[in-house]
Amino acid sequence: MSQTYLTTEELATRMKYDVRTIRNRLKDSVLLEGIHYFRPFGGRKILFIWEAIEEDMQKYSRTSGLVPMAGGGICHG
C-alpha cells in the first residue's frame, strides 16, 4: 500500500483548515506523531500521512455517533 505524504500547507488545503489551526490545535491532540505524521530525519519539517488521517476522519464521522477524545478514547454521544 502506498502512502501519500503531505506538508502542512497541502493538508490544510485538503482539509480546508488554516495552516495555523493544524499546527496549534490539531497537531499532538488530534493528529498524533507516529500515526498521522512524522518528522523525517528528526528535523523540524513535518509530513502528514493522508491515508491515516482520512481513515480516522471516516471512522469518527458524525454519522457514526462517536466523538473522538484527546486521549485516544471514544465517547458514544
Secondary structure, DSSP 8 states (H G I E B T S, - for coil): ----EE-HHHHHHHHT--HHHIIIIIBTTTB-BTTTEE-GGGSS--EEEHHHHHHHHHHT-GGGTEEE-TTS-EEE-
